[in-house]
Amino acid sequence: MTMGAEDVTTIETAVRVETKRSPLPPRERLEQVFDIRDLDAIYGSKPAVKGVTMEIYKNLVTAIIGPSGCGKSTFIRCLNRMNDLIPGFRQTGTLRYHGQDIGGSDIDPVAVRRTIGMVFQRPNPFPKSIYDNVAWGLKVLRMKDSLDERVERALTQAALWDEVKDRLKASGLSLSGGQQQRLCIARAIAVEPDVVLMDEPASALDPIATQAIEQLMHDLKDEYSFVIVTHNMQQAARVADMTAFFSISTGGEGARWGELVEYDDTTKIFTAPSDKRTEDYVTGRFG
């Protein structure tokens, strides 16, 4: 699909693309973290996502965008087998993490979540002290050596240390919403995962707290690979290196499921998409 200058300007205006990032190298030069082939995610007899094939790359921020109900959260939760906790859920296809198929029954999902952490839509600190929130996973995984140093490092990485270092024994619930979300990020990265999944991590936060979360992803992507679900087009344009657009397909008897429409460099998705459905979504014509 070829777009004229007027169309490109419209898209850029609609999403305020802010691309301070350097151009990405060719995909063949990027290191794969996930290699996903023909992934179907099914609740009972109803597919939520069908036929997803894509690769996710190391030390990048990958955004998953699309209208409500297109399976974005279901998809991201497949990446660390969080959906296994839902009765009646199953997935088919192949999901390889650094070349290993992690969807098999012989793979321990707890071990998967040790290396593929997750931060949820709403902050969910434990009713424990700030220190114990961050140390919780370290203790569970028996990573107790240099515990104080690990907690401080995680809080520093989450840009929270200076704000809480004098009250580590205070409840994590005493923090503001934005601080609680950064605490949850500190808890996720304290165990030194390889990948951090974020399911709309800033949707419940004010603009200042949202900016802090976005800056964290930018600052930490040299150490971690991020996959983020977001409804916010401006946020995807600001933080993501790669963007995947999911949409909804329909079938007989009212069947609906999510499908991957387009996946590319973020700048291309927002300024020169290959699919009309992507263009319509990022310009606000539907969704």
N, C-alpha and C positions, 0 to 999 in steps of 0.2 A: 504494500500500500504506500503510495507516494503522497506526502502531505505538503501543502503549500505553506508559504511563510506566514500567512494569516492564521492557519490552523496551529502551527507551532507556537506562535505568539499567544494564542488563546490558551493552549495547554500550560505554557510557562506561567502565564498570569494566574491561571486557575489554581496552580499548586505551589507557586512561588518557589520554584526549584532553586535550591541553594547548593551548588556543587563546588565545594572547595577542595574536594578530593582529587587526587591525581588519577589520570586515566588508568583503567585496569589493564593488566597484560592480557594477551590472548588466553582463552580458557585452558588450552592445552598446557600452558605454563603454570596454571594454578594447581595447588595441591587439593585433592578431594578429601572432604571429611565424610560426607554421605554420598552414596550412589544409590538412587532410588529408582526402581523399575516396576512399572505397572502396579503401583500400590493401590489397593482397595481397602477402605476402612468401613466396617459394617457393624451396625448395632442390631442384633437380632437378625431379621431378614431385610433390613433397610440399609442400603449403602449411604454413607455420609460423604464419602469421597471415592471417586473411581478413576483408575488408570493414570495415576500421577507418576510421571517419569521426569526426574531432574537430578542434578548434582549440586551439592552445597560445598563451598570451598573454605579452606582454612584461613583464619585471621581476617575474615570479612564480616560485615554486617549484612545479613540477608533478610529482607522484609517480605512478609506474606500479607498481601492486601486483597480486598474483595468485599462484596456485599455481605450483609448478615445472612447466615444460613448456608454459606458456601463451603463450610468445612475447614476453615482456617485453623481453629483451635484443635479440632480433631486431628488434623494433619500434624501440627507441631507436637501434639502429645504422642503421636506414633513414634517420633524420633527418639524418645527415651522410654517407650513402652508404658507411659502413664495410663493409657487407655486400658491396659490389662486389669486395672482395678475396677473397671465397670462391668457388671454382670452382663453376659450376652455379647460382649464385644469380640470381634475377630478381625484379623487383617490378612490379606493375601498379597502376593507379589513378593518382591525382594527389597530389603532395606539393608544395605551394607554400610557399616561404619568402619572407616579405614580398612576396607576390604573384607571385613568379617560380617557375615549375615547375622544380625542381632535379633531377628524375628523368630528364631527357632525355639522349640521347647527346651532345648538343652542349654540355653543361655539364661543366666540369672538376671532377672530384670533389676534387682537391687544393685548389682554390679554395674549395669548399664547406667543407672541413674547416678552412680558415684562419679562417672566421667562425663555425663551429660546432665547438667543441672537445670533447674527450672525456677523461674520467678513468675508469679501469678498476677492476675489483673489487679486484685486488691491486695494491699499489704497484709500479710498474715504472720506477724511476729508471734512467737510463743509467749505465754504468760510467765515469762522468766526474765531475768536481768538481761541487760544489753550484752554483757559478756557471755552469759550462758546461751543466748540465742546464737551467737556466732560460733561458740565452742561446741554446740550440740552435735553437729555432724562429725566434727573431729573426734569427739569422745565415742560416738557410736562406731566409727570406723577405726577406733583405737589408734588415732593419729595424735597421741598425747604428748609426744616429744616437742619441746619448745612451744607449749600451748599458748603461753602469753604472747610470744612473738607472732605466732600464726594469727591470733585474734587481732593483734594490732595491725598486722600487714593487711588482713582482709578489710578492716575498717578504714584503713588508709586508702586502699584501692577503691573503696566505695565512697571516698570523699566524705567520710563521717567521723574519722578519728578526732580531729580537732574540736568537733562539736560535742563529743561524748566522753573524751578521755578522762575527765574529772568526775564522771558519774556512771561508771561501768556497772555498778551494782544496782542502778535504777532500773525499773521495769522497762522493757522494750515497748510496752503499750503506752508509756508516758511520752513518747516521741510524737512529733507531728506526722501527718500522713506521708509527706515526702521523705522525712527521715526514716520512718518505718519501712518504706519501700527500699531505701538505700541499705537499711539494716538487713532486709531480706536478700538483697544482692550480696552483701558481705557474707551472710550465712551460706549462700549458694557457692561463692567462690573460695570460701575458707578451705574447702576440701580439695582445692586445686583441680577443678574439672577441666576438660578439654573444650567443651561446648557449653554455652549458657543459652537456654531457651527462655524467651520472654513473651508472655501472652498478654498483650495490651498493658504493659507495665505502667504506663503513665495516664491511662484513661480516667482514673479517679483523682488525679493530681492537678494542682493549679499550674499556670504557665511557668513560674519560677522553678518549682519542683520538677516539672517536665523537662525543662532545659538542663537541670542537673543530671537527670537520668540519661538524657541524650549525650551529654558531654562525657559521662562515664563510659558509655559504649565506645565513643570515639577514642577515649584515652586508653581503654583496656583491650582493644581488638588486636593489638600486637601480641597479647598473651592468650586471648581466648577468641573462639569463633562464636558469633552471636546469630541467632535466628529469632526474629521478632515479628509477632502478629500485631498489626495496627490498622485502625480505621482511619487514621489521620494521614491524609495525603502529604501534607507539608512535612510531617514527621518522617515519613518514608523517604521523601526527597532529601531531607537534611541528613539523615543518619545512615541510610543504606547504600551499600556498594552494588548489591544485586537486588532485584525486586521480582517477585513472582505474583502474578495476578490470577486469582481463582475466581470463577464465576459459577452460576447455577445452571445445570441442565435439567430438563424435565422429560418424563416418559409417560407411558400409559398408566391409567388409574391414579393419576396425581403424584406419581413417583418423582422425587427431586434428589439431586445429589450434586456435590461440588466437583469441579474439574479444573485442572490447571490449563489456562488459556495461553499464557505467555510468560516467559521467564528470560530476563536479560539484564544487562547493565542498567542501573537505575536511571541514568540520564536518558538512555534510549527509550525506556518504558514511558517516561514522562514527556518526552519531546518528539519521538518518532516511533511510536508503537507500530508493530506489524499487523495487529489485529484490530478491527473496528470496535470490538467489544471493549478492548483495553482503552482505546481512545475515548469511548463514550463514558467509561467509568472515571478515568482520571480527570476528565473535564466536567464531571458532575452531571452528565446527561442521564445517567441512571445510577442506581445503587444507593 
